[in-house]
Amino acid sequence: MNLIVILLSLFVERFAPSVDEVREYRWLQRIIDFTVTHSKIFAAGGGVVGLLLILLVPILIIGFLQANIAEWNPLAYLVFSVIVLVYSFGPANLQRQLKHYIAACDAGNEEAARRYATSIIARGKIRDDDEYGLHRAVLDGVLVENNERLLGVIFWFVVLGPIGAVLFRISSVLRDDLFREGEAFESVAESARILHGILVWIPARLTALAYALTGSFIDVLECWRHNTSRWTHDWVAGSRSLLIAIGASALQFRTCRDGVEVDDPSDWHGHIDSAHKLSSRTIVVWLVVIALLTMWGWT
């Protein structure tokens, strides 16, 4: 059933733009706001207590529904799983955002292009002193967000069911939103960063492997051999660097301190499109593997 749920969810994600408007997680922001007002209590245990209390309500609700609906009716459980998985994707469709970004660039609307780029790169940075900093950041974002928005969610859905998908998405939202709440909430924010680093570690490496299989395998091996120590130095944040470096190598681009380097800087849109196509091929590889696991009765 997992494969059917994933296929239906990807179909909805691709052809139902309205779902982007639903995935704003206002209810989670209310929990965060409440937590901020009680920061002295929730910062206990190095922020772990606060993080667990934030996660408690949504995880208990989804876990309860998952257990009871599965026993009640398989068809209802399928519908429930699709709804949860679609909601856990995102927070927005990457392909639609890329179309808006490229259209803004072609129209010469720098303000709109920067706005769309910011929504694509999530926690990435745009270097204003780099002539191609905006395009470089978007290309990096495509290689990273493929895992953050879809594949990481799918991985934990396969492992834990709907509760796994929700846990991954909430950890991502908390990682980003809690860091914006200020120094008073720093310990809980750090706990959220570590939690997301743990959850993203395995799917990021599976995504990197898929990049190698759908791109230049030899270049990826060379990149892996020279950069392994850098990624293991900070295992929490290293997944982002790994995905950028491996993805760029799979596309036969170079990486440097500032991000991805390409041979033809005038064709950044073409390079971004190549990165998106690589991401799409990676999703196909994942689906094939999940289909095989389903045939063997492992999911």
C-alpha positions in Angstrom: 0.0 0.0 0.0 2.9 2.4 0.7 3.8 2.5 -3.0 0.2 3.4 -4.0 0.1 6.1 -1.3 3.3 7.6 -2.5 2.3 7.6 -6.2 -1.1 9.2 -5.4 0.6 11.8 -3.2 3.2 12.7 -5.9 0.4 13.0 -8.4 -1.5 15.5 -6.2 1.7 17.3 -5.4 2.4 17.8 -9.1 -1.0 18.6 -10.4 -2.8 20.4 -7.5 -1.2 23.8 -7.0 -3.8 24.7 -4.3 -2.1 22.3 -1.8 0.7 24.9 -1.4 -1.8 27.3 0.2 -2.8 24.7 2.8 0.7 23.9 3.9 1.4 27.0 6.0 1.6 25.2 9.4 -0.1 28.1 11.3 -1.2 25.7 14.0 2.5 24.8 14.6 3.3 28.5 14.8 0.7 28.9 17.6 2.4 26.1 19.5 5.8 27.8 19.0 4.4 31.1 20.1 3.0 29.5 23.3 6.4 27.9 23.9 8.2 31.2 23.5 6.1 32.8 26.2 7.1 30.0 28.5 10.7 29.8 27.4 12.1 29.4 30.9 10.2 26.1 31.4 10.7 24.8 27.9 14.4 25.5 27.8 15.0 22.9 30.5 17.2 19.9 29.6 19.2 21.8 27.1 16.0 22.5 25.1 15.1 18.9 24.7 12.1 19.2 27.0 10.7 22.1 25.1 11.2 20.3 21.7 9.4 17.2 23.0 6.5 19.2 24.3 6.1 21.0 21.0 6.1 17.6 19.2 3.9 15.9 21.7 0.4 17.1 20.5 0.8 16.5 16.7 2.6 13.2 17.1 0.1 11.8 19.5 -2.8 12.8 17.3 -1.3 11.4 14.1 -0.2 8.2 15.9 -3.6 7.7 17.4 -5.3 8.2 14.0 -2.8 6.0 12.3 -3.3 3.1 14.6 -7.1 3.2 14.7 -7.8 3.9 11.1 -5.5 1.2 10.0 -7.5 -1.3 12.0 -10.9 0.1 11.0 -10.7 0.3 7.2 -7.8 -0.2 4.7 -9.4 2.2 2.2 -9.8 4.9 4.9 -6.2 4.4 5.9 -5.1 4.8 2.3 -7.0 8.1 2.1 -5.7 9.2 5.5 -2.1 8.4 4.4 -2.3 10.3 1.2 -3.7 13.4 3.0 -0.9 13.3 5.6 1.8 12.6 3.0 0.7 15.4 0.7 0.5 17.8 3.7 4.0 16.7 4.8 5.6 17.5 1.4 6.7 21.0 0.6 6.1 23.5 2.0 5.7 24.4 -1.7 6.2 22.7 -5.0 9.7 23.2 -6.2 9.0 22.9 -9.9 6.3 25.7 -9.8 8.7 27.9 -7.8 11.4 27.4 -10.3 9.1 28.4 -13.2 8.2 31.6 -11.3 11.9 32.3 -10.7 13.0 31.8 -14.3 10.0 33.9 -15.5 11.0 36.7 -13.2 14.6 36.6 -14.4 13.6 36.6 -18.0 11.3 39.6 -17.4 14.2 41.4 -15.6 12.2 41.7 -12.4 15.1 41.4 -9.9 12.9 41.9 -6.8 10.5 39.1 -7.8 13.4 36.8 -8.7 15.1 37.4 -5.4 11.8 36.7 -3.6 11.3 33.4 -5.4 14.9 32.5 -4.9 14.6 33.0 -1.2 11.6 30.6 -1.1 13.6 28.0 -3.0 16.8 28.0 -1.1 15.2 27.8 2.4 18.2 28.1 4.7 20.8 28.7 2.0 22.5 32.1 1.5 22.7 34.5 -1.4 26.0 36.2 -1.9 25.4 39.8 -2.9 29.1 40.2 -3.9 28.8 37.5 -6.5 27.5 38.4 -9.9 25.8 35.0 -10.2 25.1 34.6 -6.5 21.3 34.4 -7.0 21.5 31.7 -9.7 24.2 29.8 -7.7 22.0 29.8 -4.6 19.0 28.5 -6.5 21.0 25.7 -8.1 22.3 24.7 -4.7 18.7 24.9 -3.4 17.4 22.5 -6.1 19.9 19.9 -5.1 19.1 20.2 -1.4 15.4 20.8 -1.4 14.7 17.7 -3.5 15.5 15.7 -0.3 14.0 18.2 2.2 10.7 18.6 0.5 10.0 15.1 -0.9 12.5 12.3 -0.5 13.2 12.7 3.2 9.4 12.7 3.8 9.0 9.6 1.7 11.8 7.8 3.5 10.3 8.3 6.9 6.8 7.5 5.6 8.1 4.1 4.4 9.8 3.5 7.7 7.2 4.7 10.2 4.1 5.4 8.2 2.2 8.8 8.3 3.7 9.6 11.7 7.2 9.4 10.2 6.3 11.9 7.4 4.8 14.3 9.9 7.8 14.0 12.2 10.2 14.9 9.4 8.2 17.9 8.2 7.7 19.2 11.7 11.4 18.9 12.5 12.2 20.9 9.3 9.7 23.6 10.2 10.9 23.8 13.8 14.5 24.0 12.7 13.7 27.0 10.5 11.1 28.8 12.6 12.7 28.4 16.1 16.0 30.0 14.9 14.0 33.1 14.1 12.6 33.4 17.6 15.8 34.9 19.0 18.4 34.1 21.6 16.0 33.4 24.4 14.9 30.3 22.6 18.3 29.2 21.4 18.5 25.9 23.3 15.3 24.6 21.9 16.2 25.7 18.4 19.5 23.8 18.7 17.7 20.7 19.8 15.4 21.1 16.7 18.4 21.4 14.5 20.0 18.2 15.9 16.7 16.3 15.5 16.4 17.3 11.9 20.0 16.5 11.3 19.4 13.0 12.6 16.2 12.5 10.5 17.8 13.8 7.3 21.1 11.9 7.6 20.0 8.6 6.0 17.7 10.0 3.3 20.4 12.6 2.3 22.9 9.8 1.6 20.4 7.7 -0.2 19.6 10.8 -2.3 23.3 11.3 -3.0 23.6 7.7 -4.1 20.6 8.2 -6.5 22.3 11.3 -7.8 25.3 9.2 -8.6 23.2 6.5 -10.3 21.3 9.1 -12.5 24.3 11.3 -13.2 28.1 10.9 -13.6 29.0 8.1 -11.3 32.7 8.4 -11.7 32.7 12.1 -10.9 30.6 11.4 -7.8 33.1 8.8 -6.6 35.9 11.2 -7.0 34.0 13.9 -5.1 33.1 11.5 -2.3 36.7 10.4 -1.9 38.0 13.9 -1.5 35.3 15.4 0.7 34.2 12.6 3.1 36.1 14.1 6.1 34.5 17.5 5.5 30.9 16.0 5.7 31.6 14.0 8.7 33.2 16.9 10.7 29.7 18.3 11.3 27.3 15.4 10.8 24.2 17.5 11.7 24.8 20.2 9.0 27.0 18.1 6.7 24.0 16.7 4.7 23.4 20.0 2.9 27.1 20.2 1.8 27.0 16.6 0.8 23.9 17.0 -1.4 25.3 20.1 -3.1 28.7 18.6 -3.8 27.4 15.2 -4.9 24.7 16.7 -7.0 27.1 19.1 -8.7 29.5 16.2 -9.4 26.7 14.1 -10.9 26.1 17.0 -13.2 29.8 17.3 -13.9 29.9 20.8 -12.3 32.6 21.9 -10.0 32.2 23.0 -6.4 34.0 25.7 -4.5 33.7 27.6 -1.2 30.9 29.7 -2.5 28.8 26.8 -4.0 28.6 25.4 -7.5 30.9 26.5 -10.3 29.9 26.0 -14.0 31.8 26.3 -17.2 29.3 28.7 -18.9 28.0 31.3 -16.4 25.8 32.8 -19.0 23.6 29.6 -19.1 22.6 29.4 -15.4 19.0 28.7 -16.3 20.1 25.7 -18.3 22.2 24.5 -15.4 19.3 25.0 -13.0 17.1 23.0 -15.3 19.7 20.2 -15.5 19.7 20.1 -11.7 15.9 19.8 -11.6 15.9 17.0 -14.1 18.5 15.2 -12.1 16.2 15.6 -9.0 13.3 14.2 -11.1 15.3 11.2 -12.2 16.3 10.6 -8.5 12.6 10.4 -7.5 12.1 7.8 -10.2 15.0 5.7 -8.8 13.5 5.9 -5.4 10.1 4.8 -6.7 11.7 1.8 -8.5 13.5 0.8 -5.3 10.3 1.1 -3.2 8.4 -0.9 -5.8 11.0 -3.7 -5.6 10.8 -3.6 -1.8 7.0 -3.8 -2.0 7.3 -6.9 -4.3 9.6 -8.6 -1.9 7.2 -7.8 1.0 9.6 -5.5 2.8 7.4 -2.4 3.0 
